[in-house]
Amino acid sequence: MKIGQGFDVHRMAPGLPLIIGGVNVPFHKGLVGHSDADVLLHAICDSLLGAAGLRDIGYHFPNNDESFSGMSSRKMLIDVKNKVINAGHQIGNIDCTVIAEEPKLSSFIPIMAQNIAEDLGLDLGQVNVKAKTSERLGCLGRGEGIAAEAICLII
């Protein structure tokens, strides 16, 4: 068994879609990034790649490669799953946390977990998604960005 840890953070800007966990969350600001900037799926990708010893998301999907511009992070997650499986591993579980002062995400968590489970070929019980605030502290607390952390077990 191997454990992987992932972290991602993106700054927010008005007029962009806010996509977290493959869900388009209605909000007046979205995350800035080369792809769709899905901070949660990026953290999960990094945790899986790290556990398998396959470097990181930036290595596989570099932000200076225009072919990845606007790419769906769900597609990235499926590609990462295939890399992990092709390296001889099976995914055991995912536990992840989104850190956002706003918008409130609790009503979107079941759909996020369902998307992640579907994309990784897991049972829903193998995926846990949580949302936390940073108690109005720092740049995340001021709503300047959203971060996510993920940990996974591969076998």
VMD Tcl script that builds the backbone (N, CA, C; Angstrom):
set m [mol new atoms 465]
animate dup $m
set s [atomselect $m all]
$s set {name element resname resid chain x y z} {
  {N N MET 1 A 0.843 -1.183 0.000}
  {CA C MET 1 A 0.000 0.000 0.000}
  {C C MET 1 A 0.882 1.238 0.000}
  {N N LYS 2 A 0.416 2.245 -0.686}
  {CA C LYS 2 A 1.120 3.522 -0.749}
  {C C LYS 2 A 0.114 4.643 -0.514}
  {N N ILE 3 A 0.583 5.688 0.155}
  {CA C ILE 3 A -0.257 6.843 0.452}
  {C C ILE 3 A 0.266 8.028 -0.342}
  {N N GLY 4 A -0.647 8.822 -0.890}
  {CA C GLY 4 A -0.265 10.030 -1.614}
  {C C GLY 4 A -1.005 11.224 -1.063}
  {N N GLN 5 A -0.362 12.378 -1.116}
  {CA C GLN 5 A -0.930 13.625 -0.611}
  {C C GLN 5 A -0.884 14.648 -1.724}
  {N N GLY 6 A -1.946 15.428 -1.863}
  {CA C GLY 6 A -1.976 16.465 -2.886}
  {C C GLY 6 A -2.537 17.759 -2.334}
  {N N PHE 7 A -2.089 18.858 -2.913}
  {CA C PHE 7 A -2.550 20.195 -2.522}
  {C C PHE 7 A -2.634 21.044 -3.783}
  {N N ASP 8 A -3.633 21.904 -3.842}
  {CA C ASP 8 A -3.721 22.867 -4.932}
  {C C ASP 8 A -4.415 24.117 -4.424}
  {N N VAL 9 A -4.127 25.230 -5.055}
  {CA C VAL 9 A -4.765 26.505 -4.736}
  {C C VAL 9 A -4.846 27.325 -6.016}
  {N N HIS 10 A -5.960 28.011 -6.191}
  {CA C HIS 10 A -6.138 28.907 -7.333}
  {C C HIS 10 A -6.742 30.211 -6.821}
  {N N ARG 11 A -6.352 31.306 -7.449}
  {CA C ARG 11 A -6.935 32.595 -7.089}
  {C C ARG 11 A -8.275 32.746 -7.803}
  {N N MET 12 A -9.105 33.611 -7.256}
  {CA C MET 12 A -10.437 33.846 -7.813}
  {C C MET 12 A -10.470 35.160 -8.585}
  {N N ALA 13 A -11.374 35.201 -9.578}
  {CA C ALA 13 A -11.583 36.424 -10.363}
  {C C ALA 13 A -13.037 36.459 -10.811}
  {N N PRO 14 A -13.594 37.644 -10.948}
  {CA C PRO 14 A -14.990 37.755 -11.396}
  {C C PRO 14 A -15.141 37.307 -12.847}
  {N N GLY 15 A -16.360 36.830 -13.154}
  {CA C GLY 15 A -16.708 36.503 -14.522}
  {C C GLY 15 A -16.251 35.152 -15.030}
  {N N LEU 16 A -15.637 34.345 -14.180}
  {CA C LEU 16 A -15.194 33.003 -14.582}
  {C C LEU 16 A -16.107 31.959 -13.960}
  {N N PRO 17 A -16.245 30.795 -14.606}
  {CA C PRO 17 A -17.027 29.728 -13.977}
  {C C PRO 17 A -16.275 29.171 -12.768}
  {N N LEU 18 A -17.025 28.746 -11.767}
  {CA C LEU 18 A -16.447 28.120 -10.584}
  {C C LEU 18 A -16.755 26.629 -10.651}
  {N N ILE 19 A -15.737 25.852 -10.966}
  {CA C ILE 19 A -15.900 24.403 -11.094}
  {C C ILE 19 A -15.083 23.746 -9.994}
  {N N ILE 20 A -15.771 22.993 -9.142}
  {CA C ILE 20 A -15.112 22.287 -8.042}
  {C C ILE 20 A -15.677 20.876 -8.007}
  {N N GLY 21 A -14.783 19.894 -8.042}
  {CA C GLY 21 A -15.224 18.501 -8.022}
  {C C GLY 21 A -16.060 18.135 -9.241}
  {N N GLY 22 A -15.818 18.822 -10.338}
  {CA C GLY 22 A -16.579 18.577 -11.555}
  {C C GLY 22 A -17.963 19.189 -11.554}
  {N N VAL 23 A -18.255 20.033 -10.562}
  {CA C VAL 23 A -19.566 20.671 -10.436}
  {C C VAL 23 A -19.421 22.156 -10.744}
  {N N ASN 24 A -20.283 22.666 -11.607}
  {CA C ASN 24 A -20.310 24.099 -11.883}
  {C C ASN 24 A -21.125 24.757 -10.762}
  {N N VAL 25 A -20.431 25.397 -9.832}
  {CA C VAL 25 A -21.042 25.999 -8.648}
  {C C VAL 25 A -21.434 27.440 -8.978}
  {N N PRO 26 A -22.711 27.792 -8.857}
  {CA C PRO 26 A -23.122 29.165 -9.148}
  {C C PRO 26 A -22.469 30.151 -8.171}
  {N N PHE 27 A -21.733 31.107 -8.727}
  {CA C PHE 27 A -21.067 32.112 -7.899}
  {C C PHE 27 A -20.612 33.243 -8.822}
  {N N HIS 28 A -20.399 34.422 -8.271}
  {CA C HIS 28 A -20.020 35.574 -9.094}
  {C C HIS 28 A -18.534 35.613 -9.425}
  {N N LYS 29 A -17.745 34.703 -8.851}
  {CA C LYS 29 A -16.319 34.607 -9.161}
  {C C LYS 29 A -15.984 33.146 -9.461}
  {N N GLY 30 A -14.918 32.969 -10.206}
  {CA C GLY 30 A -14.443 31.622 -10.509}
  {C C GLY 30 A -12.942 31.545 -10.300}
  {N N LEU 31 A -12.396 30.362 -10.518}
  {CA C LEU 31 A -10.972 30.134 -10.306}
  {C C LEU 31 A -10.192 30.348 -11.596}
  {N N VAL 32 A -9.032 30.972 -11.456}
  {CA C VAL 32 A -8.155 31.264 -12.584}
  {C C VAL 32 A -7.175 30.111 -12.756}
  {N N GLY 33 A -7.066 29.621 -13.972}
  {CA C GLY 33 A -6.108 28.554 -14.248}
  {C C GLY 33 A -6.011 28.265 -15.731}
  {N N HIS 34 A -5.039 27.454 -16.096}
  {CA C HIS 34 A -4.812 27.100 -17.496}
  {C C HIS 34 A -5.898 26.155 -18.003}
  {N N SER 35 A -6.311 25.225 -17.151}
  {CA C SER 35 A -7.406 24.307 -17.477}
  {C C SER 35 A -8.695 24.938 -16.946}
  {N N ASP 36 A -9.643 24.099 -16.527}
  {CA C ASP 36 A -10.858 24.652 -15.915}
  {C C ASP 36 A -10.641 25.045 -14.448}
  {N N ALA 37 A -9.412 24.857 -13.949}
  {CA C ALA 37 A -8.984 25.300 -12.613}
  {C C ALA 37 A -9.741 24.621 -11.472}
  {N N ASP 38 A -10.132 23.367 -11.673}
  {CA C ASP 38 A -10.844 22.620 -10.624}
  {C C ASP 38 A -9.850 22.222 -9.536}
  {N N VAL 39 A -9.784 23.055 -8.524}
  {CA C VAL 39 A -8.796 22.922 -7.462}
  {C C VAL 39 A -8.890 21.568 -6.744}
  {N N LEU 40 A -10.096 21.050 -6.569}
  {CA C LEU 40 A -10.270 19.775 -5.873}
  {C C LEU 40 A -9.737 18.618 -6.701}
  {N N LEU 41 A -10.114 18.571 -7.968}
  {CA C LEU 41 A -9.639 17.467 -8.807}
  {C C LEU 41 A -8.134 17.539 -9.024}
  {N N HIS 42 A -7.572 18.744 -9.053}
  {CA C HIS 42 A -6.122 18.874 -9.186}
  {C C HIS 42 A -5.405 18.307 -7.962}
  {N N ALA 43 A -5.928 18.569 -6.778}
  {CA C ALA 43 A -5.324 18.022 -5.560}
  {C C ALA 43 A -5.412 16.499 -5.555}
  {N N ILE 44 A -6.547 15.960 -6.001}
  {CA C ILE 44 A -6.696 14.502 -6.061}
  {C C ILE 44 A -5.714 13.912 -7.069}
  {N N CYS 45 A -5.588 14.548 -8.238}
  {CA C CYS 45 A -4.618 14.073 -9.238}
  {C C CYS 45 A -3.217 14.021 -8.636}
  {N N ASP 46 A -2.818 15.079 -7.939}
  {CA C ASP 46 A -1.480 15.102 -7.341}
  {C C ASP 46 A -1.315 14.021 -6.280}
  {N N SER 47 A -2.356 13.754 -5.510}
  {CA C SER 47 A -2.236 12.704 -4.488}
  {C C SER 47 A -2.038 11.340 -5.145}
  {N N LEU 48 A -2.788 11.067 -6.209}
  {CA C LEU 48 A -2.664 9.781 -6.903}
  {C C LEU 48 A -1.311 9.640 -7.591}
  {N N LEU 49 A -0.901 10.694 -8.287}
  {CA C LEU 49 A 0.400 10.648 -8.959}
  {C C LEU 49 A 1.527 10.482 -7.948}
  {N N GLY 50 A 1.440 11.195 -6.839}
  {CA C GLY 50 A 2.466 11.095 -5.803}
  {C C GLY 50 A 2.544 9.700 -5.201}
  {N N ALA 51 A 1.394 9.107 -4.916}
  {CA C ALA 51 A 1.388 7.762 -4.334}
  {C C ALA 51 A 2.036 6.756 -5.279}
  {N N ALA 52 A 1.802 6.931 -6.570}
  {CA C ALA 52 A 2.348 5.994 -7.564}
  {C C ALA 52 A 3.776 6.346 -7.982}
  {N N GLY 53 A 4.319 7.452 -7.452}
  {CA C GLY 53 A 5.670 7.869 -7.814}
  {C C GLY 53 A 5.767 8.369 -9.247}
  {N N LEU 54 A 4.696 9.013 -9.719}
  {CA C LEU 54 A 4.621 9.459 -11.112}
  {C C LEU 54 A 4.726 10.977 -11.253}
  {N N ARG 55 A 5.474 11.602 -10.374}
  {CA C ARG 55 A 5.696 13.053 -10.385}
  {C C ARG 55 A 4.433 13.817 -9.995}
  {N N ASP 56 A 4.092 14.893 -10.724}
  {CA C ASP 56 A 2.946 15.716 -10.317}
  {C C ASP 56 A 2.139 16.145 -11.531}
  {N N ILE 57 A 1.018 16.811 -11.250}
  {CA C ILE 57 A 0.091 17.199 -12.309}
  {C C ILE 57 A 0.741 18.160 -13.312}
  {N N GLY 58 A 1.606 19.041 -12.847}
  {CA C GLY 58 A 2.280 19.979 -13.738}
  {C C GLY 58 A 3.211 19.291 -14.727}
  {N N TYR 59 A 3.753 18.165 -14.349}
  {CA C TYR 59 A 4.614 17.392 -15.247}
  {C C TYR 59 A 3.790 16.784 -16.383}
  {N N HIS 60 A 2.626 16.247 -16.048}
  {CA C HIS 60 A 1.791 15.556 -17.031}
  {C C HIS 60 A 0.907 16.499 -17.839}
  {N N PHE 61 A 0.536 17.634 -17.249}
  {CA C PHE 61 A -0.351 18.611 -17.898}
  {C C PHE 61 A 0.243 20.012 -17.737}
  {N N PRO 62 A 1.386 20.293 -18.369}
  {CA C PRO 62 A 2.068 21.580 -18.145}
  {C C PRO 62 A 1.238 22.772 -18.597}
  {N N ASN 63 A 1.311 23.854 -17.811}
  {CA C ASN 63 A 0.504 25.033 -18.119}
  {C C ASN 63 A 1.069 25.867 -19.267}
  {N N ASN 64 A 2.191 25.455 -19.813}
  {CA C ASN 64 A 2.719 26.146 -20.993}
  {C C ASN 64 A 2.419 25.369 -22.276}
  {N N ASP 65 A 1.618 24.319 -22.172}
  {CA C ASP 65 A 1.197 23.528 -23.326}
  {C C ASP 65 A -0.241 23.905 -23.658}
  {N N GLU 66 A -0.426 24.567 -24.785}
  {CA C GLU 66 A -1.753 25.072 -25.157}
  {C C GLU 66 A -2.770 23.954 -25.388}
  {N N SER 67 A -2.322 22.722 -25.607}
  {CA C SER 67 A -3.286 21.629 -25.817}
  {C C SER 67 A -4.096 21.343 -24.556}
  {N N PHE 68 A -3.622 21.816 -23.398}
  {CA C PHE 68 A -4.349 21.617 -22.148}
  {C C PHE 68 A -5.171 22.842 -21.737}
  {N N SER 69 A -5.128 23.891 -22.532}
  {CA C SER 69 A -5.850 25.122 -22.213}
  {C C SER 69 A -7.358 24.860 -22.158}
  {N N GLY 70 A -7.972 25.198 -21.026}
  {CA C GLY 70 A -9.407 25.009 -20.846}
  {C C GLY 70 A -9.830 23.558 -20.651}
  {N N MET 71 A -8.887 22.646 -20.525}
  {CA C MET 71 A -9.190 21.216 -20.406}
  {C C MET 71 A -10.030 20.922 -19.168}
  {N N SER 72 A -10.959 20.009 -19.302}
  {CA C SER 72 A -11.753 19.551 -18.167}
  {C C SER 72 A -10.862 18.776 -17.198}
  {N N SER 73 A -10.934 19.151 -15.936}
  {CA C SER 73 A -10.155 18.437 -14.926}
  {C C SER 73 A -10.689 17.035 -14.694}
  {N N ARG 74 A -11.942 16.781 -15.047}
  {CA C ARG 74 A -12.449 15.409 -14.976}
  {C C ARG 74 A -11.709 14.537 -15.983}
  {N N LYS 75 A -11.404 15.072 -17.144}
  {CA C LYS 75 A -10.613 14.328 -18.125}
  {C C LYS 75 A -9.207 14.086 -17.576}
  {N N MET 76 A -8.630 15.102 -16.933}
  {CA C MET 76 A -7.314 14.935 -16.309}
  {C C MET 76 A -7.353 13.812 -15.279}
  {N N LEU 77 A -8.406 13.818 -14.448}
  {CA C LEU 77 A -8.521 12.808 -13.402}
  {C C LEU 77 A -8.598 11.402 -13.999}
  {N N ILE 78 A -9.348 11.235 -15.064}
  {CA C ILE 78 A -9.443 9.933 -15.726}
  {C C ILE 78 A -8.090 9.539 -16.310}
  {N N ASP 79 A -7.395 10.493 -16.925}
  {CA C ASP 79 A -6.053 10.214 -17.459}
  {C C ASP 79 A -5.099 9.789 -16.335}
  {N N VAL 80 A -5.163 10.480 -15.200}
  {CA C VAL 80 A -4.311 10.135 -14.059}
  {C C VAL 80 A -4.665 8.740 -13.540}
  {N N LYS 81 A -5.958 8.452 -13.425}
  {CA C LYS 81 A -6.376 7.107 -12.990}
  {C C LYS 81 A -5.746 6.054 -13.890}
  {N N ASN 82 A -5.803 6.259 -15.206}
  {CA C ASN 82 A -5.241 5.294 -16.149}
  {C C ASN 82 A -3.738 5.160 -15.983}
  {N N LYS 83 A -3.031 6.247 -15.719}
  {CA C LYS 83 A -1.589 6.189 -15.482}
  {C C LYS 83 A -1.283 5.364 -14.228}
  {N N VAL 84 A -2.076 5.570 -13.178}
  {CA C VAL 84 A -1.874 4.844 -11.917}
  {C C VAL 84 A -2.143 3.354 -12.123}
  {N N ILE 85 A -3.212 3.043 -12.822}
  {CA C ILE 85 A -3.552 1.636 -13.092}
  {C C ILE 85 A -2.493 0.989 -13.992}
  {N N ASN 86 A -2.063 1.722 -15.020}
  {CA C ASN 86 A -1.033 1.186 -15.926}
  {C C ASN 86 A 0.297 0.978 -15.229}
  {N N ALA 87 A 0.531 1.680 -14.128}
  {CA C ALA 87 A 1.749 1.492 -13.329}
  {C C ALA 87 A 1.604 0.324 -12.362}
  {N N GLY 88 A 0.452 -0.372 -12.420}
  {CA C GLY 88 A 0.276 -1.584 -11.621}
  {C C GLY 88 A -0.418 -1.382 -10.286}
  {N N HIS 89 A -1.110 -0.276 -10.117}
  {CA C HIS 89 A -1.760 0.020 -8.838}
  {C C HIS 89 A -3.279 0.011 -8.969}
  {N N GLN 90 A -3.913 -0.146 -7.835}
  {CA C GLN 90 A -5.372 -0.047 -7.724}
  {C C GLN 90 A -5.659 1.038 -6.689}
  {N N ILE 91 A -6.677 1.855 -6.928}
  {CA C ILE 91 A -7.005 2.940 -5.997}
  {C C ILE 91 A -7.861 2.385 -4.865}
  {N N GLY 92 A -7.428 2.636 -3.628}
  {CA C GLY 92 A -8.154 2.169 -2.457}
  {C C GLY 92 A -9.209 3.159 -1.999}
  {N N ASN 93 A -8.802 4.394 -1.766}
  {CA C ASN 93 A -9.762 5.424 -1.356}
  {C C ASN 93 A -9.177 6.810 -1.526}
  {N N ILE 94 A -10.079 7.796 -1.487}
  {CA C ILE 94 A -9.730 9.216 -1.589}
  {C C ILE 94 A -10.412 9.938 -0.438}
  {N N ASP 95 A -9.670 10.784 0.264}
  {CA C ASP 95 A -10.244 11.679 1.274}
  {C C ASP 95 A -9.734 13.074 0.941}
  {N N CYS 96 A -10.640 14.037 0.819}
  {CA C CYS 96 A -10.216 15.365 0.369}
  {C C CYS 96 A -11.020 16.468 1.048}
  {N N THR 97 A -10.417 17.648 1.046}
  {CA C THR 97 A -11.025 18.814 1.685}
  {C C THR 97 A -10.867 20.034 0.792}
  {N N VAL 98 A -11.959 20.759 0.599}
  {CA C VAL 98 A -11.921 22.048 -0.089}
  {C C VAL 98 A -11.925 23.122 0.987}
  {N N ILE 99 A -11.059 24.114 0.837}
  {CA C ILE 99 A -10.978 25.209 1.801}
  {C C ILE 99 A -11.425 26.482 1.091}
  {N N ALA 100 A -12.630 26.944 1.441}
  {CA C ALA 100 A -13.222 28.113 0.784}
  {C C ALA 100 A -14.097 28.864 1.776}
  {N N GLU 101 A -13.909 30.144 1.856}
  {CA C GLU 101 A -14.755 30.952 2.729}
  {C C GLU 101 A -16.163 31.050 2.151}
  {N N GLU 102 A -16.219 31.218 0.844}
  {CA C GLU 102 A -17.484 31.234 0.124}
  {C C GLU 102 A -17.222 30.821 -1.306}
  {N N PRO 103 A -18.186 30.288 -1.972}
  {CA C PRO 103 A -19.552 30.010 -1.531}
  {C C PRO 103 A -19.593 28.790 -0.616}
  {N N LYS 104 A -20.708 28.627 0.063}
  {CA C LYS 104 A -20.909 27.445 0.890}
  {C C LYS 104 A -21.096 26.249 -0.044}
  {N N LEU 105 A -20.407 25.163 0.235}
  {CA C LEU 105 A -20.350 24.033 -0.697}
  {C C LEU 105 A -21.095 22.791 -0.229}
  {N N SER 106 A -21.649 22.808 0.975}
  {CA C SER 106 A -22.214 21.576 1.538}
  {C C SER 106 A -23.255 20.915 0.644}
  {N N SER 107 A -24.079 21.689 -0.036}
  {CA C SER 107 A -25.121 21.077 -0.873}
  {C C SER 107 A -24.548 20.456 -2.150}
  {N N PHE 108 A -23.310 20.802 -2.515}
  {CA C PHE 108 A -22.688 20.270 -3.731}
  {C C PHE 108 A -21.806 19.050 -3.469}
  {N N ILE 109 A -21.503 18.782 -2.206}
  {CA C ILE 109 A -20.568 17.717 -1.865}
  {C C ILE 109 A -21.024 16.336 -2.360}
  {N N PRO 110 A -22.285 15.957 -2.216}
  {CA C PRO 110 A -22.669 14.626 -2.722}
  {C C PRO 110 A -22.414 14.451 -4.220}
  {N N ILE 111 A -22.669 15.476 -5.001}
  {CA C ILE 111 A -22.437 15.381 -6.449}
  {C C ILE 111 A -20.945 15.360 -6.757}
  {N N MET 112 A -20.141 16.123 -6.000}
  {CA C MET 112 A -18.688 16.092 -6.177}
  {C C MET 112 A -18.164 14.687 -5.918}
  {N N ALA 113 A -18.597 14.088 -4.803}
  {CA C ALA 113 A -18.153 12.731 -4.462}
  {C C ALA 113 A -18.578 11.739 -5.532}
  {N N GLN 114 A -19.779 11.895 -6.036}
  {CA C GLN 114 A -20.274 11.007 -7.089}
  {C C GLN 114 A -19.429 11.151 -8.359}
  {N N ASN 115 A -19.094 12.373 -8.757}
  {CA C ASN 115 A -18.251 12.594 -9.931}
  {C C ASN 115 A -16.887 11.941 -9.774}
  {N N ILE 116 A -16.282 12.130 -8.614}
  {CA C ILE 116 A -14.950 11.579 -8.348}
  {C C ILE 116 A -14.999 10.052 -8.385}
  {N N ALA 117 A -15.991 9.472 -7.705}
  {CA C ALA 117 A -16.128 8.021 -7.694}
  {C C ALA 117 A -16.319 7.491 -9.116}
  {N N GLU 118 A -17.171 8.135 -9.872}
  {CA C GLU 118 A -17.435 7.713 -11.252}
  {C C GLU 118 A -16.170 7.780 -12.107}
  {N N ASP 119 A -15.452 8.891 -12.025}
  {CA C ASP 119 A -14.262 9.067 -12.854}
  {C C ASP 119 A -13.138 8.104 -12.474}
  {N N LEU 120 A -13.075 7.730 -11.205}
  {CA C LEU 120 A -12.013 6.831 -10.749}
  {C C LEU 120 A -12.441 5.369 -10.724}
  {N N GLY 121 A -13.706 5.090 -11.064}
  {CA C GLY 121 A -14.191 3.719 -11.043}
  {C C GLY 121 A -14.280 3.154 -9.636}
  {N N LEU 122 A -14.644 3.999 -8.679}
  {CA C LEU 122 A -14.719 3.596 -7.274}
  {C C LEU 122 A -16.173 3.560 -6.817}
  {N N ASP 123 A -16.405 2.841 -5.724}
  {CA C ASP 123 A -17.699 2.919 -5.051}
  {C C ASP 123 A -17.752 4.242 -4.302}
  {N N LEU 124 A -18.943 4.774 -4.135}
  {CA C LEU 124 A -19.110 6.045 -3.443}
  {C C LEU 124 A -18.512 6.007 -2.033}
  {N N GLY 125 A -18.540 4.854 -1.386}
  {CA C GLY 125 A -17.977 4.715 -0.046}
  {C C GLY 125 A -16.460 4.825 0.002}
  {N N GLN 126 A -15.805 4.839 -1.155}
  {CA C GLN 126 A -14.346 4.981 -1.213}
  {C C GLN 126 A -13.914 6.434 -1.396}
  {N N VAL 127 A -14.879 7.344 -1.464}
  {CA C VAL 127 A -14.586 8.762 -1.699}
  {C C VAL 127 A -15.233 9.592 -0.597}
  {N N ASN 128 A -14.444 10.444 0.023}
  {CA C ASN 128 A -14.961 11.351 1.044}
  {C C ASN 128 A -14.545 12.775 0.691}
  {N N VAL 129 A -15.527 13.671 0.614}
  {CA C VAL 129 A -15.272 15.079 0.307}
  {C C VAL 129 A -15.781 15.920 1.470}
  {N N LYS 130 A -14.940 16.854 1.910}
  {CA C LYS 130 A -15.306 17.762 2.995}
  {C C LYS 130 A -15.080 19.199 2.528}
  {N N ALA 131 A -15.778 20.122 3.162}
  {CA C ALA 131 A -15.562 21.550 2.896}
  {C C ALA 131 A -15.345 22.252 4.229}
  {N N LYS 132 A -14.365 23.120 4.246}
  {CA C LYS 132 A -14.022 23.894 5.442}
  {C C LYS 132 A -13.822 25.347 5.050}
  {N N THR 133 A -13.931 26.215 6.028}
  {CA C THR 133 A -13.532 27.608 5.827}
  {C C THR 133 A -12.181 27.796 6.503}
  {N N SER 134 A -11.578 28.962 6.300}
  {CA C SER 134 A -10.349 29.283 7.026}
  {C C SER 134 A -10.620 30.353 8.079}
  {N N GLU 135 A -11.902 30.415 8.501}
  {CA C GLU 135 A -12.308 31.325 9.577}
  {C C GLU 135 A -11.912 32.767 9.293}
  {N N ARG 136 A -12.031 33.162 8.017}
  {CA C ARG 136 A -11.748 34.523 7.554}
  {C C ARG 136 A -10.293 34.942 7.744}
  {N N LEU 137 A -9.396 33.949 7.880}
  {CA C LEU 137 A -7.974 34.243 8.052}
  {C C LEU 137 A -7.242 34.136 6.723}
  {N N GLY 138 A -6.331 35.046 6.461}
  {CA C GLY 138 A -5.463 34.979 5.297}
  {C C GLY 138 A -6.180 35.189 3.977}
  {N N CYS 139 A -5.457 34.902 2.882}
  {CA C CYS 139 A -6.003 35.162 1.546}
  {C C CYS 139 A -7.215 34.290 1.249}
  {N N LEU 140 A -7.247 33.073 1.751}
  {CA C LEU 140 A -8.425 32.230 1.540}
  {C C LEU 140 A -9.612 32.777 2.318}
  {N N GLY 141 A -9.367 33.234 3.512}
  {CA C GLY 141 A -10.422 33.803 4.337}
  {C C GLY 141 A -10.999 35.099 3.780}
  {N N ARG 142 A -10.183 35.810 3.013}
  {CA C ARG 142 A -10.667 37.034 2.374}
  {C C ARG 142 A -11.353 36.735 1.037}
  {N N GLY 143 A -11.436 35.475 0.659}
  {CA C GLY 143 A -12.097 35.107 -0.589}
  {C C GLY 143 A -11.269 35.351 -1.828}
  {N N GLU 144 A -9.961 35.455 -1.664}
  {CA C GLU 144 A -9.084 35.701 -2.808}
  {C C GLU 144 A -8.799 34.439 -3.605}
  {N N GLY 145 A -9.070 33.286 -3.003}
  {CA C GLY 145 A -8.806 32.025 -3.678}
  {C C GLY 145 A -9.476 30.879 -2.951}
  {N N ILE 146 A -9.301 29.700 -3.519}
  {CA C ILE 146 A -9.811 28.461 -2.931}
  {C C ILE 146 A -8.688 27.441 -3.001}
  {N N ALA 147 A -8.554 26.641 -1.958}
  {CA C ALA 147 A -7.527 25.604 -1.901}
  {C C ALA 147 A -8.197 24.244 -1.684}
  {N N ALA 148 A -7.448 23.203 -1.934}
  {CA C ALA 148 A -7.928 21.845 -1.674}
  {C C ALA 148 A -6.746 20.958 -1.295}
  {N N GLU 149 A -7.036 19.996 -0.448}
  {CA C GLU 149 A -6.069 18.986 -0.037}
  {C C GLU 149 A -6.690 17.627 -0.290}
  {N N ALA 150 A -5.850 16.664 -0.621}
  {CA C ALA 150 A -6.343 15.308 -0.849}
  {C C ALA 150 A -5.311 14.309 -0.385}
  {N N ILE 151 A -5.801 13.193 0.072}
  {CA C ILE 151 A -4.947 12.063 0.414}
  {C C ILE 151 A -5.591 10.824 -0.177}
  {N N CYS 152 A -4.737 9.912 -0.635}
  {CA C CYS 152 A -5.270 8.689 -1.228}
  {C C CYS 152 A -4.461 7.492 -0.775}
  {N N LEU 153 A -5.064 6.349 -0.932}
  {CA C LEU 153 A -4.381 5.074 -0.695}
  {C C LEU 153 A -4.449 4.307 -2.003}
  {N N ILE 154 A -3.289 3.811 -2.439}
  {CA C ILE 154 A -3.275 2.918 -3.600}
  {C C ILE 154 A -2.667 1.597 -3.158}
  {N N ILE 155 A -3.038 0.554 -3.859}
  {CA C ILE 155 A -2.583 -0.791 -3.514}
  {C C ILE 155 A -1.841 -1.361 -4.708}
}
mol reanalyze $m
mol bondsrecalc $m
mol representation Tube
mol addrep $m
